Amino acid sequence: RDVVLADFDALSEGKALVEILLEVGEIEQARGLLEELLRNHPGDLRLKQSLVNVHTKAGDMRRVVELYESIAADLVQAHDPIEAVKYLQKIL
């Protein structure tokens, strides 16, 4: 059976946990949790932006580029091409 908790927001709780993990220097755990949250919420731009920061700290620039491209694509779909270009410029 699924357990249902009133007013429990897994995304918000996950983001709060990520902040705690980053504060105590657990970058790899924060990165893993953010990636899992993104799998469940693929359109969340703030998650992607948080992941950019974590992957930059971890030195995974290939993933950073993938995230910038994904953010830009989301912004184009949201009819915000100017903001999308800003993310694409970060790749250069």
Sequence and secondary structure as in RCSB ss.txt:
>XXXX:A:sequence
RDVVLADFDALSEGKALVEILLEVGEIEQARGLLEELLRNHPGDLRLKQSLVNVHTKAGDMRRVVELYESIAADL
VQAHDPIEAVKYLQKIL
>XXXX:A:secstr
     TT  HHHHHHHHHHHHHHTT HHHHHHHHHHHHHH TT HHHHHHHHHHHHHHT HHHHHHHHHHHHHHH
HHTT HHHHHHHHHHH 
